[in-house]
């Protein structure tokens, strides 16, 4: 998961910019066992970028996320095991009340702030079998992209059905495609 914000705006939100990513509620997710979480903060152009990566067995992560109290991240992600090797992921980004402008002035301000900004979401897996996003040519990654101005107006749902495990002979079958 990646969160990107103009560094000047981020400075308004937090006292210590060096701890901006650590202070984000939507990145505060506790994992245990074989599931590991890392958060890295970097700067790109005028943006501060927070990247959260969760690694480990997807079945274990899916179980843990259902046990987490409902917060920003758990409200956005839904995991369903279709069978032993197939996982359905659904993520809905809904603008928060603080993102919805009521006056013309607020709408203009949000339009300026979100100009040129894009909400992106990606999933990597051994095989992406179905999605409403852009699937890579090797079917191992799917990407979505929505202009931030549109994302702040209405909910957007991203879906992917992925194979979390492939049979050992799958690379041979792929040669004949």
C-alpha positions in Angstrom: 0.0 0.0 0.0 1.3 3.4 -0.9 0.2 6.8 0.4 1.6 9.9 -1.2 1.0 13.4 -0.1 2.5 16.8 -0.9 5.1 17.4 1.8 3.9 20.9 2.5 0.4 19.6 3.2 1.8 16.8 5.3 3.6 19.3 7.4 0.2 20.8 8.3 -1.0 17.4 9.5 1.9 16.4 11.7 4.4 18.1 13.9 7.4 15.8 13.1 7.5 15.2 9.3 10.1 12.4 9.8 7.5 10.4 11.6 4.7 11.1 9.2 4.3 7.6 7.9 4.5 6.0 11.4 1.7 8.4 12.6 -0.8 7.4 9.8 -3.8 5.5 11.3 -4.4 3.7 8.0 -0.9 2.2 8.2 -1.2 1.0 11.8 -1.9 -2.6 11.4 -0.5 -5.2 13.7 0.5 -8.6 12.2 2.1 -11.6 13.9 3.5 -15.0 13.2 4.9 -15.5 9.7 3.3 -12.3 8.5 5.6 -9.3 8.5 4.9 -5.6 7.9 7.4 -2.9 6.9 6.8 0.9 6.5 9.3 3.0 4.5 9.1 6.7 4.1 10.8 8.5 1.2 10.5 11.7 -0.7 9.8 12.0 -4.4 9.7 15.5 -6.0 7.5 17.5 -3.7 5.8 14.4 -2.2 6.3 12.5 1.0 5.7 8.8 0.2 4.7 6.1 2.7 5.0 2.5 1.4 3.6 -0.3 3.6 4.4 -3.9 2.6 2.9 -7.0 4.1 4.7 -10.2 3.4 3.9 -13.8 4.4 1.4 -16.5 3.7 -1.8 -14.9 2.3 -4.1 -17.3 4.1 -2.5 -16.3 7.5 -2.8 -12.6 6.6 -6.4 -13.1 5.5 -7.2 -14.7 8.9 -5.4 -12.0 10.8 -7.1 -9.1 9.0 -10.5 -10.5 9.9 -9.5 -10.3 13.6 -8.3 -6.7 13.5 -10.8 -4.1 14.8 -12.4 -2.3 11.9 -10.3 0.7 10.9 -9.4 2.4 7.7 -7.4 -0.4 6.2 -9.6 -3.3 7.3 -12.7 -1.4 6.0 -10.9 -1.0 2.6 -9.8 -4.7 2.2 -11.9 -7.8 2.0 -10.2 -11.3 1.5 -12.2 -14.4 0.6 -10.6 -17.8 -0.1 -12.4 -19.3 -3.1 -10.6 -22.6 -2.7 -7.2 -23.8 -1.3 -5.2 -21.9 -4.0 -7.5 -19.1 -5.1 -8.1 -15.8 -3.3 -10.6 -13.0 -4.1 -9.5 -9.5 -3.0 -11.8 -6.6 -3.0 -10.8 -3.1 -2.0 -13.2 -0.1 -1.8 -11.8 3.4 -1.5 -14.5 5.7 -0.1 -13.9 9.4 0.4 -14.0 10.3 4.1 -16.4 13.0 5.3 -13.4 15.4 5.5 -12.8 14.9 1.8 -16.3 15.7 0.6 -16.7 19.4 -0.1 -19.9 21.1 0.6 -19.2 24.6 -0.6 -18.0 25.9 -4.0 -14.8 27.2 -2.3 -14.0 23.8 -0.7 -14.6 22.1 -4.0 -12.2 24.5 -5.8 -9.6 24.0 -3.1 -9.9 20.2 -3.3 -9.7 20.4 -7.1 -6.4 22.4 -6.9 -4.9 20.0 -4.2 -5.8 16.9 -6.2 -4.8 18.2 -9.6 -2.4 15.8 -11.2 -2.7 13.3 -8.3 -3.7 9.8 -8.9 -5.0 7.0 -6.5 -3.1 3.8 -7.5 -3.4 0.3 -6.2 -1.4 -2.8 -7.1 -1.5 -6.5 -6.3 1.3 -9.0 -7.1 0.7 -12.7 -7.0 1.9 -15.9 -8.6 -1.1 -15.6 -11.0 -3.9 -13.0 -11.5 -6.8 -14.8 -13.0 -9.4 -12.1 -13.1 -9.7 -8.4 -12.3 -11.3 -5.1 -13.1 -7.8 -3.5 -13.3 -5.0 -3.6 -15.8 -3.4 -7.1 -15.7 0.3 -7.3 -16.7 1.3 -9.4 -19.8 2.7 -12.2 -17.5 -0.4 -12.2 -15.4 1.5 -11.7 -12.1 0.5 -8.1 -11.3 -2.6 -6.0 -11.6 -2.8 -2.2 -11.4 -5.5 0.3 -10.9 -5.4 4.1 -11.3 -8.1 6.7 -10.6 -7.6 10.5 -10.8 -7.8 11.7 -7.2 -10.4 14.3 -8.0 -12.7 11.4 -9.2 -11.8 9.2 -6.2 -12.9 12.0 -3.8 -16.3 12.2 -5.4 -17.5 8.6 -5.1 -16.5 5.2 -4.0 -14.2 3.1 -6.2 -13.9 -0.7 -5.9 -10.9 -2.7 -7.1 -11.2 -6.5 -7.4 -8.8 -9.3 -8.2 -9.0 -13.0 -8.2 -5.5 -14.5 -7.7 -3.8 -17.8 -7.5 -1.7 -17.9 -4.3 -0.1 -21.2 -5.3 0.6 -22.7 -8.7 1.4 -26.3 -9.5 5.1 -27.0 -10.1 4.4 -27.7 -13.8 2.7 -24.4 -14.5 5.8 -22.8 -16.1 5.8 -25.6 -18.7 2.1 -25.1 -19.5 2.7 -21.3 -19.8 5.2 -22.0 -22.7 2.3 -23.4 -24.8 0.1 -20.3 -24.4 
